[in-house]
């Protein structure tokens, strides 16, 4: 029975080749990517992350993701416009941390809620530092150097009289 099955499959493949269904396939004539490289068990995860342009942080367990986010708080709040938006960001992160602390899963990693007042204090200091470094741009008014008033091109040929 397997011979009949293999013969039927081979017949379909031969028919498809004769019809040209395998011509101009993507990657035709190119080497197989990763050939010659050592075998990696998670090749498909890495290729998926690369293809979808996802950060590799998604592979970390929840407590490590939260720790990384806590470390990145100063960079993430730097460009926020108001103090309230900074406090909202910290409150959202703290809610995620508290939710994990109530039902921890994954490795036991020390993760503590972020002090919103300290983050706001650093945010204000960074904002003040940037304002000192970039002086307020005032409109520059330049005065033209004093010259003889320009006369029109017709004046030298004008008849006086």
FENJO-V57482 format. One line per field, one symbol per residue. ss: DSSP state (h for helix, s for strand, l for the rest). phi: phi as a letter, one per 20 degrees, with the letter a starting at -180 (. if undefined). burial: 1 if it has 16 or more other ideal C-beta (glycine too) atoms within 10 Angstrom, else 0. Layout:
ss->???
phi->???
burial->???
//
This chain:
ss->lhhhhhhhhhhhhhhhhhhlllllllllllllllllllllllhhhhhhhhhhlllhhhhllhhhhhhhhhhlhhhhhlllllhhhhhhhhhhhhhhhhhhhhlllllllllllllhhhhhhhhhhhhhhhhhhlllllllllllllllllllllhhhllll
phi->.ffffffffffffffffffnfeflffnfndfffnfneffcfdfffffffffeldffffeffgfffffffffeggffegeffcffffffffffffffffffffcfbnfecfcdfefffffffffffffffffffdffedfeddefffcfffdffeffeffdr
burial->00000000000000000000000000000000000000000000000000000000000001101110110010001000000001101100110010010000000000101101001100100010000000000000000000000000000000000
//
